[in-house]
Amino acid sequence: MYPILFSLGTINIRANTTFFILGCIAGLYIGRKEVIRQISEKKLVFQPKKIWLFFIVFLPFVYLSGMFNAWIMNWDFLLQNPSWRNFAFSGWISYGGILGALIFGWLYPLITKDDSVGTLDIIALILPIFEGVYRIGCLLNGCCYGKATEGFGGMYLPDVFGNWARRYPTQILYIILGFGLFTILWLARRNKKFEGEIALIFLFLYGIGRFLIDPMRVNIDSLGFLNLYQVLDLGLCVLALIIWLIMKRKVNRQ
C-alpha cells in the first residue's frame, strides 16, 4: 500500500521502520506504567534511571535476537551473497524477537539479583502491544501477506511487490491478535497466581492465534500438512502448557 510514508530529501521514511519504532515506544510506555504500578503496590523506592537502563539493554537484545532469527531463516541466501548490507538488512522476524525478549526477562533478575518487580510478566505485556503496532507497518509495506482467495474473508490487498488481489488479510489478523492479547493480559495481570504466569498465558494464546493465521500466509516452508511456522506455534503452546502445569502444581502444594 504505502511502503514509503514520505521522503525527506533523498531519505525515504519506510512504514515498517516507522511502526517498528512506534511499537517500541508503545511498549516502553506500557512497561514503565506497569513497573510504576508494581513499585507503588510494594511500596518500593521508584528509580527512573534503573528503569531506563533496563530498556536501554533490553531493546538492542530483542532487536538482535529477531535479526539472528532472520539470519537463520535466510542462511542460504546470505552464504550465496555475503555482504555487510545483506546481513544488516536481512529482515527482522517476530518469533526471534519474542523469544529473545522472554529469555531476557527470565535472565535479567537472575543476573542482577533484583526480583522486586515481575520482569518476565512485564515483558509479556509489552510484546503484544508492540506486535499490534508493528503489524500496521507490515500492512502498509505489503509484507507477511496472505494467499490469494476468492472465498470468505478475502480482501483486496497488495503483496510486497505491489501486486493487488483478493487475499487473506493476514496482517490485519496479526494486528487484531496483538491488540486482543494485550487487552486480555492487561485485565489478567492483577490476578496471576505466580510470577511468569502472564508470560505463559501470552505464549499459549499467541501460539494458538498464530497457528490459525499462519496457514493463510504465502512463502512458508511446508512440513507435511503443517507449515514451519505452525510447528513452531504448536511447540510454543505445548511448552507454555507444560510449564504452567508444573508451576500450578508447585503453587497448590504451598
WOKA-V996175 format. One line per field, one symbol per residue. ss: DSSP state (A for helix, B for strand, O for the rest). burial: + if it has 24 or more other ideal C-beta (glycine too) atoms within 12 Angstrom, else -. A space follows every 10 residues. Layout:
BEGIN
ss=???
burial=???
END
This chain:
BEGIN
ss=OOOBBBBBOO BBBBAAAAAA AAAAAAAAAA AAAAAAAAAA AOOOOOOAAA AAAAAAAAAA AAAAAAAAAA AAAOAAAAAA OOOAAAAAOO OOOAAAAAAA AAAAAAAAAA AAOOOOOOAA AAAAAAAAAA AAAAAAAAAA AOOOOBOBOO OOOBBBBBOO OOOBBBBBOA AAAAAAAAAA AAAAAAAAAA AOOOOOAAAA AAAAAAAAAA AAAAOOBOOO OBBOOBBAAA AAAAAAAAAA AAAAAAAAAA AAAO
burial=+-+------- ---+++++++ -+++-+++-+ ++-++--+-- ---------- +--++--++- ++++++++++ +-++------ ---------+ ++++++++++ ++++++-+-- -----+++++ ++++++++++ ++++++++++ +++++++--- ----+-++++ ------++++ +++++-++++ ++-+++--+- -+-+++++++ ++++++++++ ++++++++-+ ------+-++ +++++++--+ --++--+--- ----
END
